[in-house]
Amino acid sequence: MTGEVFLDVLFPLLPLGKLVFAMDRTKWEHGTQPLNLLVLGVVLQGFTLTLVWEAIPHSGSSNTSTRERLVARPLKRLPARRWKALVADRGFLGQHWFEFLRRRRIKRCIRVKGSARVDGDRLDEVYAGLPAGQMVGVAEKEAIYGYRMQLVMARSPEGDLMCLATDLHVLDAMSAYKLRWSIECTFSAMKSRGFNLEQTGITQKERLERLFGLVTLAWTWSLRVGVDGAPTRPIRVKSHGRKGASMVTAGSERLAHALRWGTSKRGPFTELFSSPFPAPDEV
């Protein structure tokens, strides 16, 4: 199965309307061999539905050309007007990368390093006095990484300074960037808290990408079943206030039961795998 085949299966599951895309890497090691995948997907239901991925032959960050290849693939099927924004962390910076996204008319919402300079001054020094829990947007767009963009600064309750370079309005930028955590939730569910992807001994690039695709299909089916069952079978909230299971876990349990015991749900669950997810809440 090729990447385009996986896209053929996953794209019909996307809801209508504008969508937030998230990009990040997931990595682990097999012995001394680093395994590193660059992933791009759509934020849905508190997770990121991974659409395209590429194995990176080292343990470090991705380069601009790899990111561009990944963005170009879903962009052929989903025009830029359907991309509400692309969110990414400090590992996805650079003038050429920012230029590529602007040229493709994709709105950017990317965290920049506090050491980044605007008009010669470091952002973390200029906003050193920003109180915890406060947010500020620069009144005029500033040049950063070669492009004039809106800058948004916020300090977390723990005291960490977050600096965003974005094409979105201030409040929209903060709301959109918070969704970046959804891709971390996906990686966690695919690995130690779900499908144990990191236990594979596969290291060859094409085979690893194919395995990731198969895990993505199983994970996506589980999420789709979990979302479908949520209104009638809500996940129990434990005494500490958190849900007893994720939507993916709940869906995988229902799906495993149906497939194993041949219940009447097998047919409807199969149909769900070609039924779009509900539209996400507005950002």
Backbone as CSV, one residue per row, in Angstrom:
resi,resn,N_x,N_y,N_z,CA_x,CA_y,CA_z,C_x,C_y,C_z
1,MET,0.844,-1.199,0.000,0.000,0.000,0.000,0.880,1.250,0.000
2,THR,0.549,2.183,-0.875,1.308,3.423,-0.973,0.624,4.523,-0.167
3,GLY,1.326,5.639,-0.018,0.757,6.769,0.696,-0.517,7.277,0.065
4,GLU,-0.596,7.233,-1.263,-1.801,7.704,-1.945,-2.983,6.784,-1.689
5,VAL,-2.729,5.505,-1.524,-3.808,4.572,-1.192,-4.364,4.895,0.193
6,PHE,-3.478,5.168,1.144,-3.943,5.548,2.477,-4.766,6.834,2.410
7,LEU,-4.325,7.786,1.599,-5.081,9.029,1.442,-6.466,8.768,0.860
8,ASP,-6.538,7.841,-0.089,-7.830,7.491,-0.691,-8.815,6.992,0.366
9,VAL,-8.301,6.289,1.362,-9.157,5.757,2.421,-9.509,6.836,3.441
10,LEU,-8.544,7.687,3.787,-8.725,8.636,4.879,-9.485,9.899,4.478
11,PHE,-9.327,10.361,3.252,-9.926,11.635,2.866,-11.452,11.646,2.954
12,PRO,-12.145,10.565,2.588,-13.617,10.591,2.721,-14.103,10.751,4.159
13,LEU,-13.220,10.553,5.137,-13.608,10.693,6.533,-13.585,12.139,7.016
14,LEU,-12.996,13.046,6.227,-12.889,14.435,6.658,-14.238,15.138,6.570
15,PRO,-14.566,15.930,7.582,-15.825,16.680,7.541,-15.723,17.872,6.601
16,LEU,-16.858,18.474,6.310,-16.877,19.679,5.496,-16.392,20.876,6.310
17,GLY,-16.138,21.974,5.622,-15.736,23.193,6.308,-14.234,23.337,6.414
18,LYS,-13.810,24.399,7.100,-12.387,24.667,7.262,-11.805,23.785,8.365
19,LEU,-10.558,23.376,8.156,-9.918,22.434,9.065,-8.558,22.956,9.517
20,VAL,-8.238,22.689,10.764,-6.918,23.018,11.304,-5.997,21.827,11.093
21,PHE,-4.835,22.078,10.493,-3.833,21.037,10.279,-2.730,21.173,11.324
22,ALA,-2.188,20.056,11.753,-1.085,20.036,12.708,0.058,19.212,12.142
23,MET,1.285,19.698,12.360,2.486,19.001,11.897,3.435,18.787,13.074
24,ASP,4.005,17.594,13.139,4.989,17.295,14.189,5.725,16.018,13.830
25,ARG,6.728,15.691,14.640,7.461,14.437,14.474,7.164,13.506,15.637
26,THR,7.193,12.214,15.365,7.189,11.222,16.426,8.418,10.347,16.238
27,LYS,9.112,10.052,17.320,10.362,9.298,17.187,10.542,8.346,18.364
28,TRP,11.298,7.298,18.106,11.676,6.334,19.123,12.909,5.618,18.598
29,GLU,13.409,4.665,19.336,14.625,3.949,18.935,14.381,2.450,18.956
30,HIS,15.013,1.767,18.007,15.070,0.307,18.018,16.539,-0.062,18.147
31,GLY,16.918,-0.413,19.370,18.346,-0.604,19.630,19.066,0.731,19.494
32,THR,20.025,0.773,18.597,20.745,2.032,18.341,20.195,2.755,17.118
33,GLN,19.165,2.187,16.490,18.610,2.764,15.269,17.505,3.776,15.606
34,PRO,17.686,5.061,15.269,16.612,6.029,15.503,15.512,5.882,14.457
35,LEU,14.275,5.913,14.901,13.120,5.868,14.008,12.362,7.187,14.176
36,ASN,12.165,7.883,13.077,11.721,9.266,13.134,10.744,9.508,11.981
37,LEU,9.517,9.909,12.298,8.494,10.126,11.279,7.961,11.547,11.357
38,LEU,7.922,12.220,10.217,7.279,13.527,10.118,5.836,13.297,9.690
39,VAL,4.902,13.933,10.404,3.479,13.634,10.225,2.684,14.932,10.067
40,LEU,1.693,14.899,9.180,0.763,16.013,9.000,-0.654,15.460,9.013
41,GLY,-1.541,16.125,9.769,-2.911,15.640,9.828,-3.892,16.738,10.189
42,VAL,-5.153,16.363,10.343,-6.259,17.281,10.625,-6.720,17.087,12.062
43,VAL,-6.933,18.184,12.760,-7.391,18.131,14.147,-8.877,17.784,14.188
44,LEU,-9.194,16.689,14.890,-10.577,16.228,15.025,-10.767,15.563,16.383
45,GLN,-11.814,15.921,17.075,-12.225,15.205,18.288,-11.116,15.118,19.337
46,GLY,-10.303,16.171,19.459,-9.235,16.169,20.445,-7.992,15.407,20.030
47,PHE,-7.973,14.879,18.817,-6.822,14.171,18.271,-6.458,14.800,16.929
48,THR,-5.395,14.301,16.330,-5.061,14.678,14.959,-5.155,13.433,14.093
49,LEU,-6.050,13.472,13.114,-6.182,12.375,12.156,-5.038,12.493,11.163
50,THR,-4.046,11.622,11.268,-2.865,11.708,10.412,-3.227,11.338,8.974
51,LEU,-2.789,12.179,8.036,-3.095,11.980,6.622,-1.874,11.584,5.807
52,VAL,-0.752,12.229,6.076,0.478,11.945,5.326,1.651,11.903,6.296
53,TRP,2.670,11.129,5.950,3.831,10.959,6.814,5.014,10.541,5.967
54,GLU,6.187,10.760,6.512,7.414,10.360,5.830,8.487,10.054,6.871
55,ALA,9.143,8.935,6.724,10.232,8.567,7.628,11.461,9.406,7.321
56,ILE,12.101,9.902,8.377,13.305,10.716,8.253,14.496,9.839,8.643
57,PRO,15.539,9.775,7.805,16.638,8.830,8.042,17.662,9.287,9.077
58,HIS,17.224,9.992,10.105,18.103,10.415,11.198,17.225,10.797,12.374
59,SER,17.817,11.161,13.493,17.040,11.457,14.695,16.716,12.934,14.840
60,GLY,17.195,13.771,13.920,17.021,15.213,14.055,15.758,15.745,13.421
61,SER,15.726,17.076,13.278,14.557,17.756,12.729,14.427,17.505,11.232
62,SER,13.243,17.788,10.710,13.003,17.661,9.280,13.548,18.885,8.558
63,ASN,13.770,18.738,7.250,14.177,19.890,6.460,12.976,20.452,5.703
64,THR,13.179,21.614,5.104,12.069,22.304,4.444,11.501,21.495,3.292
65,SER,12.339,20.853,2.507,11.850,20.115,1.347,10.945,18.958,1.759
66,THR,11.260,18.294,2.867,10.409,17.202,3.354,9.056,17.734,3.798
67,ARG,9.061,18.860,4.505,7.796,19.466,4.939,6.961,19.870,3.730
68,GLU,7.610,20.450,2.733,6.885,20.895,1.540,6.232,19.718,0.822
69,ARG,6.948,18.597,0.734,6.366,17.410,0.087,5.123,16.950,0.827
70,LEU,5.190,16.973,2.149,4.059,16.509,2.937,2.848,17.421,2.756
71,VAL,3.059,18.722,2.798,1.947,19.669,2.641,1.341,19.574,1.246
72,ALA,2.185,19.393,0.235,1.713,19.401,-1.150,0.754,18.251,-1.437
73,ARG,0.912,17.126,-0.758,0.079,15.964,-1.070,-1.386,16.175,-0.720
74,PRO,-1.754,16.542,0.513,-3.179,16.798,0.769,-3.679,18.069,0.096
75,LEU,-2.768,18.999,-0.183,-3.175,20.246,-0.826,-3.693,19.997,-2.241
76,LYS,-3.265,18.913,-2.868,-3.784,18.566,-4.195,-5.263,18.190,-4.133
77,ARG,-5.702,17.707,-2.983,-7.080,17.232,-2.839,-7.950,18.221,-2.063
78,LEU,-7.333,19.021,-1.224,-8.065,19.941,-0.365,-7.481,21.339,-0.564
79,PRO,-8.193,22.241,-1.249,-7.636,23.563,-1.563,-7.338,24.376,-0.304
80,ALA,-6.461,25.350,-0.443,-6.009,26.145,0.702,-7.152,26.844,1.419
81,ARG,-8.237,27.149,0.724,-9.365,27.817,1.376,-10.026,26.933,2.426
82,ARG,-9.773,25.609,2.371,-10.301,24.692,3.385,-9.351,24.540,4.570
83,TRP,-8.132,25.086,4.470,-7.154,25.015,5.553,-7.337,26.243,6.432
84,LYS,-7.900,26.088,7.604,-8.056,27.223,8.518,-6.688,27.726,8.964
85,ALA,-5.789,26.810,9.239,-4.420,27.172,9.633,-3.589,25.907,9.714
86,LEU,-2.276,26.075,9.689,-1.343,25.000,9.986,-0.617,25.382,11.271
87,VAL,-0.706,24.536,12.275,-0.063,24.800,13.565,1.144,23.870,13.722
88,ALA,2.197,24.428,14.291,3.423,23.649,14.502,4.241,24.320,15.590
89,ASP,5.164,23.561,16.166,5.966,24.110,17.262,7.285,24.668,16.759
90,ARG,8.232,24.882,17.688,9.484,25.582,17.376,10.443,24.790,16.504
91,GLY,10.105,23.550,16.206,10.965,22.765,15.324,10.675,22.990,13.851
92,PHE,9.747,23.909,13.546,9.317,24.099,12.159,9.397,25.582,11.785
93,LEU,10.631,26.061,11.732,10.896,27.470,11.459,11.771,27.615,10.217
94,GLY,11.881,28.844,9.740,12.773,29.111,8.614,12.116,29.967,7.543
95,GLN,12.913,30.805,6.907,12.391,31.729,5.910,11.790,31.001,4.712
96,HIS,12.478,29.992,4.197,11.971,29.278,3.018,10.680,28.532,3.326
97,TRP,10.595,27.973,4.521,9.392,27.262,4.953,8.218,28.234,5.075
98,PHE,8.447,29.382,5.706,7.405,30.391,5.839,6.973,30.903,4.455
99,GLU,7.949,31.064,3.569,7.646,31.535,2.219,6.794,30.521,1.465
100,PHE,7.129,29.248,1.606,6.364,28.198,0.930,4.898,28.230,1.358
101,LEU,4.643,28.322,2.662,3.271,28.344,3.157,2.531,29.593,2.676
102,ARG,3.200,30.729,2.666,2.558,31.956,2.189,2.221,31.831,0.703
103,ARG,3.160,31.262,-0.054,2.947,31.111,-1.495,1.778,30.170,-1.782
104,ARG,1.609,29.165,-0.938,0.492,28.230,-1.104,-0.798,28.727,-0.435
105,ARG,-0.740,29.933,0.144,-1.902,30.575,0.772,-2.437,29.788,1.962
106,ILE,-1.509,29.185,2.694,-1.867,28.472,3.915,-1.551,29.380,5.099
107,LYS,-2.540,29.631,5.928,-2.334,30.490,7.083,-1.470,29.774,8.117
108,ARG,-0.499,30.512,8.638,0.483,29.946,9.549,0.149,30.296,10.997
109,CYS,0.390,29.368,11.891,0.294,29.611,13.331,1.383,28.762,13.974
110,ILE,2.573,29.333,14.063,3.762,28.564,14.415,4.472,29.217,15.592
111,ARG,4.807,28.419,16.569,5.532,28.934,17.726,6.987,29.192,17.344
112,VAL,7.478,30.363,17.703,8.872,30.710,17.427,9.651,30.729,18.735
113,LYS,10.941,30.678,18.632,11.789,30.650,19.814,11.827,32.026,20.480
114,GLY,11.946,32.008,21.791,12.067,33.269,22.506,13.311,34.047,22.126
115,SER,14.301,33.332,21.608,15.545,33.980,21.194,15.430,34.650,19.829
116,ALA,14.299,34.447,19.136,14.101,35.100,17.835,14.127,36.616,18.017
117,ARG,14.672,37.301,17.006,14.832,38.755,17.107,13.884,39.476,16.161
118,VAL,13.333,40.560,16.664,12.508,41.479,15.875,13.095,42.875,16.067
119,ASP,13.468,43.488,14.965,14.143,44.794,15.026,15.381,44.740,15.921
120,GLY,16.063,43.601,15.907,17.302,43.454,16.662,17.139,43.051,18.107
121,ASP,15.914,42.986,18.607,15.688,42.659,20.019,15.118,41.259,20.167
122,ARG,15.614,40.529,21.171,15.087,39.199,21.459,13.696,39.296,22.052
123,LEU,12.797,38.416,21.595,11.427,38.443,22.079,11.354,38.143,23.578
124,ASP,12.160,37.190,24.052,12.082,36.836,25.468,12.603,37.942,26.374
125,GLU,13.419,38.859,25.820,13.886,39.996,26.606,12.864,41.134,26.566
126,VAL,12.285,41.366,25.389,11.286,42.433,25.262,10.069,42.152,26.146
127,TYR,9.672,40.875,26.218,8.464,40.526,26.954,8.774,39.790,28.252
128,ALA,9.937,40.081,28.820,10.329,39.434,30.081,9.371,39.794,31.210
129,GLY,8.752,40.956,31.137,7.856,41.397,32.199,6.408,41.014,32.011
130,LEU,6.104,40.209,30.978,4.714,39.812,30.744,4.246,38.902,31.879
131,PRO,3.192,39.268,32.589,2.758,38.471,33.745,2.221,37.095,33.334
132,ALA,2.303,36.153,34.257,1.760,34.821,34.019,0.260,34.910,33.775
133,GLY,-0.203,34.141,32.776,-1.614,34.130,32.448,-2.057,35.253,31.540
134,GLN,-1.135,36.093,31.105,-1.469,37.235,30.253,-1.060,36.980,28.806
135,MET,-1.743,37.650,27.895,-1.477,37.531,26.471,-1.455,38.921,25.862
136,VAL,-0.589,39.119,24.841,-0.520,40.402,24.160,-0.224,40.166,22.684
137,GLY,-0.853,40.948,21.838,-0.584,40.903,20.407,0.056,42.205,19.971
138,VAL,1.094,42.120,19.165,1.753,43.316,18.663,0.784,44.050,17.737
139,ALA,0.698,45.358,17.906,-0.301,46.150,17.180,-0.124,46.057,15.672
140,GLU,1.114,46.071,15.193,1.393,45.999,13.759,2.186,44.732,13.460
141,LYS,2.041,44.236,12.249,2.810,43.061,11.851,4.296,43.376,11.859
142,GLU,5.084,42.398,12.252,6.530,42.555,12.346,7.224,41.560,11.427
143,ALA,8.422,41.909,10.992,9.203,41.024,10.134,9.895,39.972,10.990
144,ILE,9.601,38.708,10.715,10.248,37.604,11.404,10.464,36.475,10.408
145,TYR,11.662,35.954,10.367,12.059,34.951,9.373,11.741,35.425,7.959
146,GLY,11.938,36.724,7.741,11.825,37.276,6.398,10.429,37.673,5.981
147,TYR,9.412,37.500,6.876,8.042,37.824,6.492,7.334,38.594,7.584
148,ARG,6.515,39.534,7.166,5.737,40.322,8.120,4.523,39.503,8.560
149,MET,4.462,39.261,9.853,3.398,38.438,10.409,2.937,39.029,11.729
150,GLN,1.761,38.619,12.145,1.248,38.998,13.453,2.027,38.228,14.519
151,LEU,2.474,38.912,15.554,3.152,38.266,16.677,2.237,38.280,17.892
152,VAL,2.130,37.133,18.529,1.298,36.984,19.721,2.154,36.365,20.814
153,MET,2.183,37.004,21.960,2.943,36.510,23.095,2.003,36.183,24.253
154,ALA,2.276,35.105,24.944,1.481,34.729,26.118,2.396,34.032,27.113
155,ARG,2.127,34.247,28.377,2.897,33.553,29.418,1.964,32.608,30.165
156,SER,2.381,31.365,30.227,1.557,30.345,30.875,1.517,30.574,32.382
157,PRO,0.550,29.972,33.075,0.521,30.079,34.543,1.803,29.571,35.188
158,GLU,2.512,28.663,34.493,3.775,28.137,35.031,4.955,29.070,34.747
159,GLY,4.718,30.117,33.941,5.769,31.093,33.679,6.474,30.961,32.349
160,ASP,6.093,29.985,31.505,6.734,29.812,30.200,6.195,30.845,29.214
161,LEU,7.109,31.455,28.455,6.720,32.432,27.445,6.464,31.721,26.119
162,MET,5.288,31.961,25.534,4.951,31.402,24.237,4.882,32.534,23.225
163,CYS,5.628,32.393,22.129,5.651,33.402,21.077,5.160,32.766,19.784
164,LEU,4.104,33.320,19.214,3.520,32.793,17.989,3.711,33.772,16.841
165,ALA,4.075,33.246,15.676,4.060,34.005,14.424,2.896,33.468,13.609
166,THR,2.000,34.344,13.203,0.747,33.852,12.643,0.137,34.801,11.621
167,ASP,-0.752,34.246,10.814,-1.576,35.028,9.896,-2.993,35.180,10.439
168,LEU,-3.248,34.650,11.620,-4.565,34.712,12.234,-4.672,35.920,13.155
169,HIS,-5.900,36.246,13.532,-6.106,37.269,14.542,-5.629,36.736,15.891
170,VAL,-5.397,37.649,16.823,-4.762,37.291,18.091,-5.497,36.163,18.813
171,LEU,-6.786,36.333,19.074,-7.522,35.315,19.825,-7.631,34.014,19.040
172,ASP,-7.816,34.109,17.732,-7.872,32.913,16.901,-6.552,32.155,16.938
173,ALA,-5.448,32.903,16.970,-4.122,32.274,16.977,-3.915,31.439,18.231
174,MET,-4.266,31.987,19.385,-4.083,31.243,20.627,-4.978,30.010,20.665
175,SER,-6.227,30.163,20.211,-7.149,29.024,20.195,-6.657,27.935,19.250
176,ALA,-6.160,28.357,18.090,-5.674,27.384,17.109,-4.432,26.671,17.615
177,TYR,-3.499,27.411,18.209,-2.251,26.775,18.630,-2.482,25.764,19.753
178,LYS,-3.463,26.024,20.597,-3.765,25.057,21.669,-4.142,23.693,21.094
179,LEU,-4.646,23.681,19.857,-5.027,22.423,19.225,-3.818,21.588,18.805
180,ARG,-2.628,22.204,18.803,-1.432,21.451,18.413,-1.218,20.249,19.329
181,TRP,-1.654,20.367,20.579,-1.462,19.256,21.520,-2.181,17.999,21.054
182,SER,-3.176,18.153,20.181,-3.941,16.994,19.707,-3.051,15.984,18.990
183,ILE,-1.995,16.455,18.329,-1.139,15.508,17.615,-0.303,14.696,18.602
184,GLU,0.029,15.294,19.751,0.728,14.544,20.791,-0.178,13.457,21.353
185,CYS,-1.467,13.770,21.483,-2.428,12.761,21.957,-2.525,11.601,20.979
186,THR,-2.467,11.914,19.687,-2.502,10.860,18.673,-1.278,9.969,18.774
187,PHE,-0.099,10.572,18.865,1.130,9.779,18.974,1.094,8.879,20.205
188,SER,0.600,9.424,21.315,0.514,8.633,22.540,-0.411,7.443,22.354
189,ALA,-1.560,7.658,21.687,-2.521,6.573,21.471,-1.996,5.536,20.495
190,MET,-1.128,5.946,19.587,-0.556,5.006,18.627,0.597,4.208,19.232
191,LYS,1.189,4.762,20.265,2.376,4.126,20.845,2.031,3.466,22.183
192,SER,2.669,3.895,23.255,2.605,3.146,24.510,1.217,3.101,25.141
193,ARG,0.345,4.044,24.825,-0.986,4.060,25.439,-2.061,3.467,24.530
194,GLY,-1.631,2.717,23.516,-2.626,2.153,22.618,-2.103,1.028,21.756
195,PHE,-1.550,1.379,20.586,-1.204,0.370,19.580,0.262,-0.088,19.639
196,ASN,1.036,0.456,20.575,2.412,-0.008,20.810,3.273,0.008,19.545
197,LEU,3.147,1.066,18.773,3.901,1.193,17.532,5.401,1.092,17.755
198,GLU,5.884,1.622,18.872,7.326,1.675,19.104,7.933,0.302,19.389
199,GLN,7.108,-0.727,19.522,7.643,-2.062,19.764,8.041,-2.784,18.476
200,THR,7.783,-2.159,17.340,8.140,-2.797,16.083,9.658,-2.895,15.925
201,GLY,10.070,-3.936,15.224,11.475,-4.083,14.872,11.762,-3.608,13.453
202,ILE,10.752,-3.059,12.787,10.913,-2.590,11.401,11.682,-1.277,11.386
203,THR,12.726,-1.223,10.578,13.524,-0.003,10.471,13.661,0.490,9.033
204,GLN,13.375,-0.363,8.052,13.500,0.046,6.650,12.428,1.083,6.317
205,LYS,12.812,2.149,5.633,11.972,3.327,5.446,10.587,3.007,4.882
206,GLU,10.522,2.347,3.729,9.233,2.099,3.086,8.351,1.195,3.944
207,ARG,8.941,0.184,4.566,8.156,-0.730,5.401,7.650,-0.023,6.659
208,LEU,8.473,0.854,7.235,8.047,1.604,8.418,6.887,2.535,8.071
209,GLU,6.964,3.203,6.926,5.880,4.083,6.498,4.597,3.299,6.252
210,ARG,4.735,2.104,5.694,3.554,1.273,5.453,2.937,0.816,6.779
211,LEU,3.790,0.432,7.725,3.292,0.026,9.041,2.567,1.186,9.719
212,PHE,3.147,2.373,9.642,2.504,3.535,10.252,1.132,3.769,9.614
213,GLY,1.040,3.553,8.315,-0.239,3.706,7.638,-1.277,2.713,8.126
214,LEU,-0.873,1.468,8.311,-1.806,0.441,8.788,-2.266,0.745,10.219
215,VAL,-1.332,1.193,11.056,-1.711,1.589,12.418,-2.663,2.784,12.364
216,THR,-2.411,3.709,11.449,-3.293,4.866,11.294,-4.707,4.429,10.945
217,LEU,-4.846,3.459,10.043,-6.180,2.978,9.676,-6.895,2.363,10.872
218,ALA,-6.191,1.532,11.631,-6.799,0.898,12.802,-7.164,1.946,13.854
219,TRP,-6.260,2.895,14.066,-6.502,3.972,15.042,-7.698,4.822,14.606
220,THR,-7.762,5.156,13.322,-8.844,6.004,12.808,-10.195,5.310,12.929
221,TRP,-10.232,4.040,12.611,-11.477,3.276,12.735,-11.934,3.255,14.195
222,SER,-10.997,3.078,15.099,-11.337,3.072,16.523,-11.907,4.423,16.948
223,LEU,-11.275,5.499,16.515,-11.771,6.834,16.865,-13.157,7.066,16.276
224,ARG,-13.354,6.637,15.035,-14.656,6.860,14.386,-15.763,6.111,15.123
225,VAL,-15.488,4.894,15.557,-16.474,4.130,16.321,-16.703,4.780,17.682
226,GLY,-15.625,5.257,18.307,-15.756,5.916,19.602,-16.597,7.178,19.525
227,VAL,-16.385,7.972,18.482,-17.158,9.200,18.298,-18.630,8.878,18.060
228,ASP,-18.879,7.844,17.280,-20.261,7.463,16.979,-20.997,6.999,18.232
229,GLY,-20.294,6.318,19.118,-20.953,5.775,20.308,-21.042,6.732,21.475
230,ALA,-20.336,7.868,21.393,-20.282,8.789,22.534,-21.646,9.301,22.985
231,PRO,-22.573,9.656,22.075,-23.862,10.187,22.545,-24.689,9.184,23.343
232,THR,-24.625,7.915,22.982,-25.454,6.902,23.646,-24.692,6.112,24.705
233,ARG,-23.355,6.079,24.583,-22.543,5.360,25.559,-21.401,6.248,26.022
234,PRO,-21.715,7.296,26.781,-20.677,8.239,27.218,-19.630,7.559,28.085
235,ILE,-18.405,8.026,27.972,-17.301,7.469,28.763,-17.433,7.925,30.207
236,ARG,-17.300,6.996,31.114,-17.461,7.303,32.541,-16.355,8.230,33.034
237,VAL,-16.744,9.215,33.825,-15.784,10.138,34.434,-15.433,9.621,35.821
238,LYS,-14.152,9.489,36.104,-13.706,8.943,37.387,-13.726,10.022,38.472
239,SER,-13.445,9.604,39.698,-13.539,10.506,40.846,-12.580,11.684,40.758
240,HIS,-11.454,11.509,40.054,-10.493,12.613,39.940,-10.905,13.620,38.864
241,GLY,-12.052,13.364,38.207,-12.568,14.336,37.258,-12.193,14.094,35.819
242,ARG,-11.360,13.091,35.554,-10.954,12.785,34.182,-11.691,11.539,33.678
243,LYS,-11.834,11.466,32.371,-12.523,10.333,31.774,-11.726,9.057,31.970
244,GLY,-12.444,7.961,32.114,-11.794,6.688,32.369,-11.097,6.101,31.165
245,ALA,-11.397,6.600,29.970,-10.763,6.112,28.743,-10.869,7.202,27.688
246,SER,-10.000,7.128,26.706,-10.082,8.073,25.594,-11.127,7.606,24.600
247,MET,-11.471,8.479,23.671,-12.427,8.128,22.634,-11.884,6.976,21.778
248,VAL,-10.569,6.969,21.571,-9.951,5.909,20.771,-10.044,4.571,21.496
249,THR,-9.732,4.564,22.787,-9.790,3.330,23.566,-11.214,2.781,23.624
250,ALA,-12.169,3.667,23.862,-13.567,3.229,23.914,-14.002,2.638,22.577
251,GLY,-13.607,3.290,21.492,-13.969,2.786,20.175,-13.296,1.466,19.851
252,SER,-12.020,1.331,20.224,-11.310,0.090,19.912,-11.890,-1.097,20.681
253,GLU,-12.349,-0.855,21.902,-12.956,-1.932,22.679,-14.267,-2.383,22.049
254,ARG,-15.093,-1.432,21.626,-16.354,-1.789,20.971,-16.090,-2.495,19.640
255,LEU,-15.117,-1.994,18.917,-14.794,-2.584,17.617,-14.244,-3.989,17.776
256,ALA,-13.339,-4.198,18.730,-12.767,-5.526,18.961,-13.844,-6.528,19.355
257,HIS,-14.783,-6.083,20.181,-15.867,-6.977,20.605,-16.731,-7.381,19.410
258,ALA,-17.046,-6.416,18.550,-17.887,-6.709,17.385,-17.189,-7.639,16.403
259,LEU,-15.901,-7.405,16.171,-15.169,-8.234,15.218,-14.929,-9.637,15.759
260,ARG,-14.733,-9.722,17.061,-14.435,-11.030,17.652,-15.674,-11.896,17.774
261,TRP,-16.794,-11.277,18.188,-17.974,-12.069,18.489,-19.041,-12.000,17.408
262,GLY,-18.770,-11.258,16.349,-19.705,-11.230,15.229,-21.047,-10.645,15.574
263,THR,-21.079,-9.611,16.396,-22.342,-9.009,16.790,-22.969,-8.264,15.616
264,SER,-24.177,-7.796,15.838,-24.902,-7.072,14.793,-24.258,-5.721,14.474
265,LYS,-23.326,-5.305,15.309,-22.665,-4.016,15.099,-21.583,-4.086,14.023
266,ARG,-21.202,-5.280,13.612,-20.093,-5.400,12.672,-20.379,-4.630,11.381
267,GLY,-21.570,-4.773,10.832,-21.924,-4.070,9.596,-21.923,-2.558,9.748
268,PRO,-22.652,-2.024,10.755,-22.642,-0.572,10.960,-21.247,-0.016,11.233
269,PHE,-20.425,-0.758,11.966,-19.074,-0.285,12.236,-18.257,-0.223,10.947
270,THR,-18.460,-1.186,10.070,-17.759,-1.163,8.788,-18.193,0.037,7.955
271,GLU,-19.477,0.347,7.985,-19.977,1.501,7.244,-19.415,2.809,7.793
272,LEU,-19.167,2.850,9.090,-18.618,4.063,9.705,-17.262,4.421,9.118
273,PHE,-16.512,3.426,8.653,-15.159,3.676,8.172,-15.152,4.451,6.854
274,SER,-16.321,4.632,6.255,-16.412,5.471,5.062,-17.349,6.654,5.282
275,SER,-17.704,6.898,6.553,-18.612,7.989,6.900,-17.820,9.131,7.523
276,PRO,-17.986,10.366,7.055,-17.190,11.490,7.581,-17.392,11.707,9.065
277,PHE,-16.353,12.201,9.724,-16.461,12.615,11.121,-17.384,13.830,11.206
278,PRO,-18.014,14.035,12.351,-18.771,15.290,12.556,-17.819,16.478,12.431
279,ALA,-18.369,17.604,11.991,-17.559,18.807,11.840,-16.997,19.226,13.196
280,PRO,-15.731,19.653,13.251,-15.143,20.092,14.521,-15.768,21.403,14.978
281,ASP,-15.660,21.687,16.269,-16.135,22.958,16.774,-15.329,24.081,16.168
282,GLU,-15.962,25.225,16.028,-15.267,26.382,15.467,-14.128,26.794,16.382
283,VAL,-12.983,27.121,15.761,-11.832,27.605,16.508,-12.003,29.100,16.739
